[in-house]
Amino acid sequence: MIEYYTVFIILKGGRKDPMKSMKFFILFAALLFVVLSYRTYEQYKEISETQKLIILHESKSLAEFISAFRQTYQDIFLREHIAITDTSLNLLPVKTLTEISKRFASRLKGDVVIRTVSDRPRNPVNKVDRFEAEMIGYFKEHPEKEYRFIEKQGTHSYIKPIYIEKSCLRCHGKREEAIPSIRKRYDKAYDYKLGEIRGVMHIKIKDRDLFAGLYNNFLAALLSTVLIYIFLLLIIYLLIKRMHFKEEEYLNKLEGDIEKKTHEISKQKETFETLFEKSSDGILIVDGGKFIECNEKMVNMLKYDSKEELLNMDYDAMVPKHQPDGSNSYEKSKEMIALAKKYKGYQFECAYLRADGEEFLAEVTLTPIVLGKRNVIYAALRDISEKKKAQQELLRQKNILHHQAHHDDLTGLPNRTLFTDRLEHGIRLAARHSGKLALFFIDLDNFKQINDSLGHQIGDKVLIVVSERLKAKIRKEDTLARLGGDEFTIIMENLKEIQQVSIFAQKILDVLTQPMHIEGHTLYISCSIGVSFYPQDTENSDDLVKYADTAMYKAKEEGRNNFQFYSAEMTALAYERVVMEASLRQAIKNEEFILYYQPQVDATSSKMIGMEALIRWEHPHLGMILPDKFIPLAEESGLIIEIDKWVMRTAMKQVRQWYGRGLDPGVLSLNLSIRQLREKGFTAMIKECFESIDFRPEWLELEVTEGQMMKKPDEAAIVLGQIKAMGISISIDDFGTGYSSLGYLKRLPVSKLKIDQSFIHGVPDDKENAAIVKATIALAKSLRLMVIAEGVENEAQKIFLLENDCIYMQGYYYGRPMLAEQIEKKCFDIC
């Protein structure tokens, strides 16, 4: 709009004057004339230079020819000893050249004249004129000059000096040494020295018809150029006249249109000014950090006395130092202006200060516009303080209603509605990640008796205590809900093993059987728990609740204060785990464990280099139990630490006894759990064993499984480093079954890799296993580690390993795990 109005002003006050166009045309014509004149001068100069070059080249050629001719004649006379007589005298170069030059000039009608002259001639005809005498003097003063070329009055003169050469001295040297015939005939032109100027050769060439033709062609071209120049000027003049006429016609029409538009713009301007002042938003126009305009609404919103006062304010005085989100107000303003320029507009919320210091929140819209020729920011502010307060109050009430709709009034726990939503969400999440989920249905035993005897007030407080005790036991990701009455549910997500459920169920039973002290009453309660599993039992949420409820009633039937799974098989497994853990604790106390030893052999010599200590549990009722049945439970329950300590002490004592008897059992290998590594004081315990048993560090090797070590490799590296510093060897057990990083492997202070027996099985026929074994051996060698293979059972496996540079082996081929007495009899001498 503003640009259109500006065009109108230019047209009204700046219409082109026809005389200006004509002056421009004359100036253009004059400029073109100057260019053509300069070009003509350059062409004329070029012709003149060409003429000079041609004449100079012609003169040089003639001079060289005459010099050669003169020298040739002179050499013949001297070489042939021709006597100088009146007859032969006329054949001398000085005579013949003069005659030849005259005839040459006559034939060319005087256009070319050749003179060979001297300032001391013997023949008066060869006497220099004044100009030639000056040239002789010039060459004497400038001996480095070879010639001069001068143009004078339409004639070009080429002057070349003639110097006395050795052959010239026969006639022009000392008189007494000259040729007798010359000496007799001439009295002068003697006593010249070698290299002295004898005279000059002067060739004069007049301008000829050739050059006249060049100049005539030049004049014809010049005339054609002038005519073309005049013709072009005429065409340009006519075009300018026509364009001027069209321009006048167009401008008259445009002027009419602009007058019409100007009237419309004037109305729009009035409308804009009205909207600007009457807008419900405060408007501020900012130019480079300065306020240049605002409306009354902005003055009133910020509570200033006048526009002038507001426009003279700094931005820092209008905003708090920091915004509600913690950002710096000044930095935020710069960021918002940059975003507005990038996206052609930007809206955001910002806190401002009124003149009285009151802070309020405004919705700000920044729009970059062009005002005149300046790029400015159009800022519109809307006070949204009351709106925000209303929104916050509405949100608060909404949250209260939402919480009330989804939570139990008494305990604050999720109610049945929220429980159902969480259960369905947990099932979807487990399905997406192929996970497991357990649902606990908990019912208090004999709760009705407390309500009936002590009243609902005491009963409610019992429910609150129960909810607090249950909340203290669940994980963050679990959901505890109260469905109503004395019924509670727990959703256990991210379930790894069934044993987690039985452990957790037992914790609930234990915590709820503890006495409660409420208003002077000491109360005892218990609970019955039913558990169902996703996806083993069902994949439907309703069925999952129903099955857990069924399992809970089964627990009631079993005498209360216990838990039952919906699946009888899973209940049996859970109870077996509970019984096993109790038996394991008893086994540690009663020392029901025994150690077996399996030899480790150097296959190249069949000599035993060490042995691995392997634990067995001799249960008084179940008989011999292998480690894979009780070690996982021991690790999970933490009992593994006590078991590892017993194994270490017992095995060390046995090996120390063998060494004390002069036997060589080699290095003792002990399996070490990662929990033992993390145990504080572990290294101190090893040192205490060494001292009390008199056991040497070099007799001990600790084996850590790859999978356990890679769970927290950085922590493992620190502890293993401390053990290595004590002089103990460290081996990685079951190598290849975990996911160890080569980068971590290089950092760990290990000295040996043990290839897992699962890879040895089937070699060499199993190509895949064979390739893995070869790669492991190669890796160990590249890291400068020893390598031992476990699970070697036959001759073919032994040969394969030896062929691939693995010489240390362990397995049934060399011996099964044996008691101390058995291995002593069988393996200490030879295997």
Order of alpha helices (4+ residues) and beta strands (2+ residues): alpha-alpha-alpha-alpha-beta-alpha-beta-beta-alpha-alpha-beta-alpha-beta-beta-alpha-alpha-alpha-beta-beta-beta-alpha-alpha-beta-alpha-alpha-beta-beta-alpha-beta-beta-beta-alpha-beta-alpha-beta-beta-beta-alpha-alpha-beta-alpha-alpha-beta-alpha-alpha-beta-alpha-beta-alpha-alpha-beta-alpha-beta-alpha
